[in-house]
Amino acid sequence: MARRESGKAGPEMRRAQGVETGQDSSFRHSVRIMTDSRSDIVRKILTTFLLLVAVLPALAFAQTQTQIAFVDVGYLVDSSPQAQAASEQLQEKFGPAQEQLQQKQQEFQGLREQLEKDSLVMSEEEREEDQQRLQQLGREIQSGEKSFRDALNNERNQALQGVREDVLSAVERVAEEAGYDLVVGQGTVYASDAVDITSQVLERMEANFESGSQ
């Protein structure tokens, strides 16, 4: 009877083992799905992190990139209305003295030509008198030219300094309004039209001149 009871219990135990085996398989499958899902999430997080590492430096560089402009200061000093006005004032002030010098130069040239032409028919006294007059005119011309140049250069330098200050003031205002961090000028090897703000500064100087402000 013990063997028959053992025989009857065999199939029930196999069914129980089969149920347990199926449950284990289902559990392992669930674990595998959960593991795969975690792997996918980890991969996505890692990919996103790598993209951020690659992109953030470029974004930071773009945000901190220095804005640079070029301006031709020499052109503005020569062509601005402030420079033209300064030149007219110099001409008005030194024009009369320049005319006097030119008249003396013409007198000197005429006297010298006359002396060369008539020296053979002139008396010695007349020749000496004209020669002394010629030497006197030469000294006056040299002295007058030196005084004229010194005074003119001094006034011109002061006028140019004022024009340069007007240029720099206009450059500063244009740069501040446009958001430039650096403006370069003379000594620059190359500057494209895209960064050249000379015309904008000239327009500002023209507006300042018309309004009487600097």
C-alpha positions in Angstrom: 0.0 0.0 0.0 2.9 2.3 0.6 4.1 1.9 -3.0 0.6 2.6 -4.4 0.3 5.8 -2.3 3.7 6.8 -3.6 2.6 6.1 -7.1 -0.5 8.2 -6.7 1.5 11.1 -5.3 3.9 11.2 -8.3 1.6 13.0 -10.8 0.5 15.6 -8.2 4.0 16.4 -7.4 4.9 16.7 -11.1 2.0 19.1 -11.6 3.1 21.2 -8.6 6.6 21.2 -10.0 5.3 22.3 -13.4 3.4 25.1 -11.8 6.4 26.2 -9.9 8.5 25.9 -13.1 6.1 28.1 -15.0 6.0 30.7 -12.2 9.8 30.8 -12.2 9.9 31.3 -16.0 7.3 34.1 -15.8 9.3 35.8 -13.0 12.5 35.5 -14.9 10.9 37.0 -17.9 9.5 39.9 -15.9 12.9 40.5 -14.4 14.5 40.4 -17.9 11.9 43.1 -19.1 12.6 45.2 -16.1 16.4 44.9 -16.6 16.1 45.8 -20.3 13.9 48.8 -19.5 16.5 50.0 -17.0 19.2 49.6 -19.6 17.3 51.6 -22.1 16.8 54.4 -19.6 20.4 54.4 -18.6 21.4 54.5 -22.3 19.1 57.5 -22.9 20.4 59.3 -19.9 24.0 58.7 -20.9 23.3 59.8 -24.5 21.6 63.0 -23.3 24.5 63.7 -20.9 27.1 63.3 -23.7 25.1 65.6 -26.0 25.0 68.3 -23.3 28.7 67.9 -22.7 29.3 68.5 -26.4 26.9 71.4 -26.9 27.2 73.4 -23.7 30.8 74.7 -24.4 29.7 75.9 -27.9 26.7 77.7 -26.4 28.9 79.2 -23.7 31.4 80.4 -26.3 28.6 81.9 -28.4 27.2 83.8 -25.4 30.6 85.1 -24.4 32.0 85.9 -27.9 33.6 89.3 -28.0 32.0 91.8 -30.5 34.8 93.6 -32.4 34.5 96.6 -34.8 37.0 98.6 -36.9 37.1 102.4 -37.5 39.3 104.4 -39.8 40.3 107.3 -37.5 42.5 109.0 -40.1 39.7 109.1 -42.6 37.4 110.7 -40.0 40.0 113.2 -39.0 40.4 114.3 -42.6 36.8 114.0 -43.9 34.5 114.9 -41.0 32.7 118.2 -41.0 34.5 119.1 -37.8 37.8 118.7 -39.7 36.6 120.8 -42.6 35.5 123.5 -40.2 38.8 123.5 -38.5 40.6 123.8 -41.8 38.5 126.8 -42.8 39.2 128.5 -39.5 43.0 128.0 -40.1 42.7 129.4 -43.6 40.8 132.4 -42.4 43.3 133.1 -39.6 46.6 132.5 -41.5 45.5 133.5 -45.0 46.6 137.1 -44.8 50.0 136.3 -43.5 50.4 133.7 -46.3 49.5 136.3 -48.9 52.1 138.7 -47.5 54.8 136.0 -47.8 53.8 135.3 -51.3 54.1 139.0 -52.2 57.6 139.2 -50.8 58.6 136.0 -52.7 57.3 137.5 -55.9 59.2 140.8 -55.2 62.3 138.8 -54.5 62.0 136.8 -57.7 61.4 139.9 -59.8 64.3 141.8 -58.3 66.6 138.9 -58.8 65.6 138.6 -62.5 66.0 142.3 -63.0 69.5 142.3 -61.4 70.6 139.4 -63.6 69.2 141.1 -66.7 70.5 144.7 -66.1 73.6 144.1 -64.1 75.9 144.8 -67.1 74.3 148.2 -67.7 73.8 149.2 -64.1 76.2 151.4 -62.2 78.2 149.7 -59.4 76.2 151.7 -56.9 72.8 150.6 -58.3 74.0 147.0 -58.5 75.1 147.0 -54.8 71.9 148.7 -53.7 69.8 146.0 -55.5 71.9 143.2 -54.2 71.5 144.5 -50.6 67.8 144.8 -51.2 67.7 141.3 -52.5 69.6 139.9 -49.5 67.3 141.8 -47.1 64.2 140.4 -48.8 65.7 136.9 -48.6 66.2 137.2 -44.9 62.7 138.6 -44.3 61.3 135.8 -46.3 63.2 133.1 -44.4 62.2 134.6 -41.1 58.6 135.1 -42.1 58.3 131.5 -43.4 59.7 130.1 -40.2 57.3 132.2 -38.0 54.4 131.3 -40.3 55.1 127.6 -40.2 55.6 127.5 -36.4 52.4 129.4 -35.7 50.4 127.4 -38.3 51.7 124.0 -37.0 50.8 125.0 -33.5 47.3 126.0 -34.4 46.8 123.0 -36.7 47.9 120.5 -34.0 45.4 122.1 -31.5 42.7 121.9 -34.1 43.5 118.3 -35.0 43.5 117.4 -31.3 40.0 118.7 -31.0 38.8 116.8 -34.0 40.4 113.6 -32.7 38.5 114.1 -29.4 35.3 114.5 -31.4 36.1 111.3 -33.4 36.8 109.2 -30.2 33.6 110.6 -28.6 31.5 109.5 -31.6 33.2 106.1 -31.7 32.5 105.5 -28.0 28.8 106.4 -28.4 28.3 104.3 -31.5 30.1 101.3 -29.9 28.1 101.5 -26.7 24.8 101.7 -28.6 25.7 98.8 -30.9 27.1 96.7 -28.0 30.7 96.4 -29.2 33.3 95.2 -26.7 36.3 96.3 -28.7 37.0 98.9 -31.4 40.3 98.8 -33.3 41.8 101.4 -35.6 45.1 102.2 -37.2 47.6 99.4 -37.1 45.0 96.8 -38.0 46.3 94.4 -40.7 42.8 93.5 -42.1 39.2 94.3 -41.3 36.2 93.2 -43.4 33.3 95.5 -44.3 31.2 93.6 -41.9 33.0 95.0 -38.9 33.8 98.5 -40.4 31.8 101.1 -38.5 33.6 104.2 -40.0 30.5 105.3 -42.0 28.3 105.0 -38.9 30.7 107.1 -36.8 30.9 109.7 -39.6 27.1 109.9 -39.6 27.1 110.5 -35.9 29.7 113.2 -36.3 27.7 114.9 -39.0 24.6 114.9 -36.8 26.6 116.3 -33.9 28.1 119.0 -36.0 24.7 120.1 -37.4 23.2 120.1 -33.9 26.2 122.0 -32.4 27.0 119.2 -30.0 29.9 116.8 -29.9 
